[in-house]
Amino acid sequence: MRIQATRYFSLALVLLWSFSCVKKEKNCEHSSEILDQDLTVEITRLEQDFFQAKTEEDFNYLFEKHPEFAGQYLQMDLYPHPDSLAKELLAIHQDSIMRSLYDSVEVAFSDFSEVEKDLETAFKAIKHYFPDFQIPKVYTFVSGFNSDLVVTDELIVIGLDYFLPPTHVFQPELPRYMAERYDKPYIVPMIVMAISARYNLTTPSDNTLLAEMIFYGKAYHFMKAIMPCTSDEYIIGYTPEAISESFANEELIWSHFVENELLYETNPFEIRKYVGEAPFTDAISTKAPGRLGRWLGWNIVDDYQFNQDVPLDVLMAEPDAEKIFRASEYRPRKPNK
C-alpha cells in the first residue's frame, strides 16, 4: 500500500501542478481596534554595544545596564565573577572571524525597522487576543552561531548571525533544508510561533500522532491569526511550490494517514516521520515535503475554527486533540479542475 501511494503521489505532482491552490491573503489587515493600541516595540541592537566595548569595565557596564540580557542570555550566574564573563567576551570579540561575522551582520541588517514594525503589529494582535500578554524586551546579538533565538516571558534575543541571507558565506551548521528557513522574513514568524506555545494547551497523557498534528496545527493557526498578511511560506516553512503540491495532493496524503491507521500511532519513531524535521516525508514520497503531519494538522484546526467559530483564545485553550479533530469534520480539498 505504501509503495503504491508513493508512485501515485509522484505522478500526481505532475498531473495536478496547474490545479494547485494556496491559501490566499485577502483583506488581511488587522482592525483599527488592534492597530490603534498604545503599544510600541523598540529593538535594542546589543551586538553594536558589545562589539564596540574595549575593556572589561565596558562589559561590566553593559551587564549592569542590561541585567535581563546578562542573566538570562549570557548566563552570568554560571561565572564565578562578572569579570570572568567580561574577559571571555573580550577575547571572543577580538577574534578576526567574529569581527568579520559582526561586520557582515551590520551590513545585512543595517535597517531593522521593518522587522521592528512587524513585531510591534504582532505584539498588538497577541495583546488583543490575550490581554495577559506582557511585552518583553527585545534585543539583537551576534552569538557566533551559538544561539538563534531565545524567547521568554521577559525577553527576546535574536541571534542575527543565524539570519544572514542563505547565500552568505557565513552559515549556521544546519541541514540545507533547515538553513534556508533562517532568513530575515522568518524572524517574526519564529518569534510568534515560540510565543504561541505558552497558550497552546495540550493533554499530557495524549502521545498520539494526532495530538502532535493538532498541536502544530494550533500553532500555525495562531501565527496566521496574529500575522494574517504573512505568506504561508513563512508560517510553515514550505516553498510556494511545496504548498501548492501539498494542496493538490491532499486527498492522497490523507488517504495515506487513514489507510495506515496513523492518527493514533504512539511509536515516537513513527510519529517523527510525519512531524519531525526532514527534507521530505519519505514514508509517502521523496517528493513530498517534510512535516506533512503538521501541515495536515493545520488544515484540521482551520476547519475546526471555521465550523465551530471559536475565538482564538478559546481554540488555543482546548487541550483535547480528538475533540478538535471530530468537530472539524475535516475532509481533504479536491483540486480545482
C-alpha positions as CSV (number, residue, x, y, z in Angstrom):
1,M,0.0,0.0,0.0
2,R,2.8,2.4,0.9
3,I,4.6,1.8,-2.4
4,Q,1.5,2.3,-4.5
5,A,0.8,5.6,-2.7
6,T,4.3,6.8,-3.3
7,R,4.1,6.1,-7.0
8,Y,0.7,7.8,-7.3
9,F,2.0,10.9,-5.4
10,S,4.9,11.4,-7.7
11,L,2.6,11.2,-10.8
12,A,0.1,13.5,-9.1
13,L,2.7,16.2,-8.7
14,V,3.0,16.4,-12.4
15,L,-0.7,16.0,-13.4
16,L,-2.1,18.4,-10.8
17,W,0.5,21.1,-10.9
18,S,-1.6,23.6,-12.7
19,F,-4.6,23.0,-10.5
20,S,-2.7,23.7,-7.3
21,C,-4.1,26.0,-4.7
22,V,-2.5,28.1,-2.0
23,K,-4.1,29.9,0.9
24,K,-4.6,33.5,-0.1
25,E,-4.0,36.6,2.0
26,K,-7.1,38.7,1.1
27,N,-8.3,41.7,3.2
28,C,-5.6,40.7,5.6
29,E,-5.1,43.9,7.6
30,H,-5.9,43.9,11.3
31,S,-8.7,46.0,12.6
32,S,-8.2,49.5,13.9
33,E,-9.1,48.2,17.4
34,I,-5.9,46.1,17.2
35,L,-3.6,48.6,15.4
36,D,-4.5,51.6,17.4
37,Q,-3.4,50.2,20.7
38,D,-0.9,52.3,22.7
39,L,1.9,49.8,22.4
40,T,5.4,50.3,21.0
41,V,8.3,48.0,20.5
42,E,11.9,49.1,20.4
43,I,14.6,46.6,19.5
44,T,17.9,47.2,21.2
45,R,20.9,46.3,18.9
46,L,23.2,45.0,21.6
47,E,25.7,43.5,19.2
48,Q,26.8,47.0,18.4
49,D,27.4,48.0,22.1
50,F,29.1,44.7,22.9
51,F,31.4,44.6,19.9
52,Q,32.4,48.3,20.5
53,A,33.4,47.5,24.1
54,K,37.1,47.7,24.5
55,T,37.7,46.9,28.2
56,E,36.4,44.6,30.9
57,E,35.0,47.8,32.5
58,D,33.0,48.4,29.3
59,F,31.5,45.0,29.5
60,N,30.7,45.2,33.2
61,Y,28.8,48.5,32.5
62,L,26.8,46.7,29.8
63,F,26.0,43.8,32.2
64,E,24.6,46.4,34.7
65,K,22.7,48.3,32.0
66,H,21.1,45.1,30.7
67,P,20.7,42.7,33.6
68,E,18.0,40.6,32.0
69,F,20.2,40.0,29.0
70,A,23.3,39.3,31.1
71,G,21.5,36.9,33.4
72,Q,19.2,35.0,31.1
73,Y,21.1,35.1,27.8
74,L,24.7,35.3,28.8
75,Q,24.0,33.2,31.9
76,M,26.3,35.3,34.0
77,D,25.4,33.4,37.1
78,L,27.4,30.4,35.8
79,Y,30.6,32.5,36.1
80,P,32.4,33.0,39.4
81,H,32.6,36.7,38.8
82,P,31.3,39.2,36.1
83,D,34.9,39.9,35.2
84,S,35.3,36.3,34.1
85,L,32.5,36.7,31.6
86,A,33.9,40.1,30.5
87,K,37.3,38.5,29.8
88,E,35.7,35.7,27.8
89,L,33.6,38.1,25.7
90,L,36.6,40.5,25.2
91,A,38.6,37.6,23.7
92,I,35.8,36.3,21.5
93,H,35.0,39.8,20.1
94,Q,38.7,40.4,19.3
95,D,38.7,37.2,17.1
96,S,39.1,38.2,13.5
97,I,36.4,35.8,12.2
98,M,34.0,37.0,14.8
99,R,34.7,40.6,13.8
100,S,34.0,39.6,10.2
101,L,30.8,38.0,11.2
102,Y,29.8,41.1,13.1
103,D,30.6,43.3,10.1
104,S,28.5,41.1,7.9
105,V,25.6,41.4,10.2
106,E,25.9,45.1,10.3
107,V,25.7,45.3,6.5
108,A,22.8,42.8,6.2
109,F,20.8,44.3,9.0
110,S,21.7,48.0,8.7
111,D,17.9,48.7,8.5
112,F,15.9,46.7,11.0
113,S,12.9,48.9,11.0
114,E,10.6,46.6,9.0
115,V,11.2,43.7,11.5
116,E,10.6,46.1,14.4
117,K,7.3,47.3,12.8
118,D,6.1,43.7,12.1
119,L,7.0,42.6,15.6
120,E,5.1,45.6,17.1
121,T,2.0,44.7,15.0
122,A,2.2,41.1,16.1
123,F,2.5,42.1,19.7
124,K,-0.6,44.3,19.4
125,A,-2.5,41.3,18.0
126,I,-1.4,39.0,20.7
127,K,-2.2,41.6,23.3
128,H,-5.7,41.9,21.8
129,Y,-6.5,38.2,21.9
130,F,-4.6,37.5,25.1
131,P,-4.7,40.6,27.4
132,D,-2.4,39.0,29.9
133,F,0.5,39.1,27.4
134,Q,3.3,41.3,28.7
135,I,5.6,42.9,26.1
136,P,9.1,41.5,26.5
137,K,12.3,43.4,26.0
138,V,13.7,42.7,22.6
139,Y,17.5,42.5,21.8
140,T,19.6,41.5,18.8
141,F,23.1,40.0,19.2
142,V,25.8,38.2,17.3
143,S,26.3,34.8,19.0
144,G,28.9,33.2,16.8
145,F,26.2,30.7,15.8
146,N,25.7,29.6,19.4
147,S,22.1,30.7,19.7
148,D,19.5,31.6,17.1
149,L,16.5,32.8,19.1
150,V,15.7,33.0,22.8
151,V,12.1,33.7,23.7
152,T,11.0,34.0,27.4
153,D,8.2,36.0,29.1
154,E,10.7,38.8,29.9
155,L,13.0,39.0,26.9
156,I,13.6,38.0,23.3
157,V,17.1,37.8,21.9
158,I,17.6,37.4,18.1
159,G,20.9,35.9,17.0
160,L,21.2,37.9,13.8
161,D,24.1,35.8,12.5
162,Y,21.7,32.9,12.1
163,F,19.5,35.0,9.8
164,L,22.1,36.2,7.3
165,P,20.9,35.6,3.7
166,P,21.1,31.9,2.6
167,T,23.6,32.9,0.0
168,H,26.0,34.5,2.5
169,V,29.4,32.9,3.1
170,F,28.6,32.6,6.9
171,Q,26.0,30.0,7.5
172,P,24.9,28.0,10.6
173,E,25.8,24.4,10.8
174,L,22.3,23.1,9.8
175,P,21.0,20.9,7.1
176,R,20.4,23.0,4.0
177,Y,16.6,22.5,4.0
178,M,16.6,24.0,7.5
179,A,19.2,26.7,7.0
180,E,17.1,28.1,4.1
181,R,14.4,29.0,6.7
182,Y,16.9,31.1,8.6
183,D,16.4,34.3,6.7
184,K,15.1,37.7,7.6
185,P,11.4,37.2,6.7
186,Y,11.3,34.2,9.1
187,I,12.3,36.2,12.2
188,V,8.9,37.5,13.4
189,P,7.1,34.2,12.5
190,M,9.6,32.2,14.5
191,I,9.1,34.6,17.5
192,V,5.3,34.4,17.2
193,M,5.4,30.6,17.0
194,A,7.5,30.4,20.1
195,I,5.1,32.7,22.0
196,S,2.1,30.5,20.8
197,A,3.4,27.6,22.9
198,R,2.5,29.3,26.2
199,Y,-1.2,29.4,25.1
200,N,-1.3,26.1,23.3
201,L,-2.8,23.8,25.9
202,T,-2.5,20.0,25.4
203,T,-3.4,16.8,27.2
204,P,0.0,15.5,28.5
205,S,-1.2,11.9,28.5
206,D,-2.1,12.0,24.8
207,N,1.1,10.9,23.0
208,T,-0.6,10.1,19.6
209,L,0.4,11.4,16.2
210,L,-3.0,13.2,16.1
211,A,-2.1,15.1,19.3
212,E,1.2,16.2,17.7
213,M,-0.6,17.2,14.5
214,I,-3.2,19.3,16.3
215,F,-0.5,20.9,18.5
216,Y,1.3,22.2,15.4
217,G,-2.0,23.0,13.6
218,K,-3.0,25.2,16.5
219,A,0.5,26.9,16.5
220,Y,0.2,27.6,12.7
221,H,-3.4,28.8,13.1
222,F,-2.2,31.1,15.9
223,M,0.6,32.5,13.7
224,K,-1.8,33.2,10.8
225,A,-4.3,34.9,13.1
226,I,-1.6,37.1,14.5
227,M,0.1,37.7,11.1
228,P,-2.7,37.5,8.6
229,C,-0.8,39.2,5.8
230,T,2.2,36.9,6.1
231,S,2.5,34.3,3.4
232,D,2.1,30.7,4.4
233,E,5.6,30.2,3.1
234,Y,6.9,31.9,6.2
235,I,4.3,30.3,8.6
236,I,5.1,26.7,7.9
237,G,8.5,27.0,6.1
238,Y,7.4,25.4,2.8
239,T,8.3,26.9,-0.6
240,P,5.2,28.2,-2.5
241,E,5.6,25.2,-4.8
242,A,5.6,22.7,-1.9
243,I,2.4,24.4,-0.6
244,S,0.7,24.1,-4.0
245,E,1.7,20.5,-4.4
246,S,0.5,19.6,-0.9
247,F,-2.9,21.0,-1.5
248,A,-3.1,19.4,-5.0
249,N,-2.4,16.0,-3.3
250,E,-4.3,16.5,-0.1
251,E,-6.6,13.6,-0.8
252,L,-3.7,11.3,-1.4
253,I,-1.9,12.5,1.7
254,W,-4.9,12.0,3.9
255,S,-5.6,8.5,2.5
256,H,-2.1,7.5,3.4
257,F,-2.7,8.5,7.0
258,V,-6.1,6.8,7.1
259,E,-5.1,3.5,5.3
260,N,-2.0,3.1,7.5
261,E,-4.0,3.9,10.7
262,L,-1.5,6.6,11.7
263,L,-3.7,9.1,13.7
264,Y,-3.5,7.1,16.9
265,E,0.1,5.9,16.4
266,T,2.1,6.3,19.6
267,N,5.5,5.0,18.5
268,P,7.8,8.0,18.6
269,F,9.9,6.8,15.7
270,E,6.8,6.6,13.5
271,I,5.5,9.9,14.7
272,R,8.8,11.6,13.9
273,K,8.4,10.5,10.3
274,Y,5.4,12.8,9.9
275,V,6.1,15.8,12.2
276,G,9.8,15.8,12.7
277,E,12.3,17.9,10.7
278,A,13.2,16.2,7.5
279,P,13.8,17.3,3.9
280,F,10.9,15.2,2.7
281,T,8.2,12.8,4.1
282,D,9.8,9.7,2.6
283,A,7.1,7.4,4.1
284,I,4.9,9.0,1.4
285,S,7.3,10.1,-1.2
286,T,10.7,11.7,-1.6
287,K,8.9,14.5,-3.5
288,A,6.6,15.2,-0.5
289,P,7.8,18.0,1.8
290,G,8.8,17.1,5.3
291,R,6.5,17.6,8.3
292,L,3.3,16.8,6.4
293,G,1.7,15.8,9.6
294,R,2.0,19.3,10.9
295,W,0.6,20.7,7.6
296,L,-2.4,18.3,7.8
297,G,-2.9,19.4,11.5
298,W,-3.1,23.0,10.3
299,N,-5.9,22.2,7.9
300,I,-7.8,20.3,10.5
301,V,-7.5,23.1,13.0
302,D,-8.6,25.7,10.4
303,D,-11.7,23.6,9.6
304,Y,-12.4,23.3,13.3
305,Q,-12.3,27.0,13.8
306,F,-14.4,27.6,10.7
307,N,-17.1,25.1,11.7
308,Q,-17.2,25.9,15.4
309,D,-16.5,29.7,15.1
310,V,-14.4,29.8,18.3
311,P,-12.3,32.8,19.3
312,L,-8.5,32.3,19.1
313,D,-8.0,32.2,22.9
314,V,-10.7,29.5,23.2
315,L,-9.2,27.5,20.4
316,M,-5.7,27.6,21.9
317,A,-7.1,26.6,25.4
318,E,-8.8,23.5,24.0
319,P,-6.4,20.6,25.0
320,D,-8.5,17.8,23.5
321,A,-7.0,16.9,20.1
322,E,-9.6,14.2,19.5
323,K,-12.4,16.7,20.1
324,I,-10.9,19.2,17.7
325,F,-10.5,16.5,15.0
326,R,-14.0,15.2,15.3
327,A,-15.6,18.6,15.4
328,S,-13.6,19.9,12.5
329,E,-15.4,17.5,10.1
330,Y,-12.2,17.6,8.2
331,R,-12.3,16.4,4.6
332,P,-9.4,16.8,2.1
333,R,-10.0,19.6,-0.5
334,K,-10.4,18.4,-4.0
335,P,-8.0,20.0,-6.5
336,N,-9.6,22.6,-8.8
337,K,-10.3,21.4,-12.3
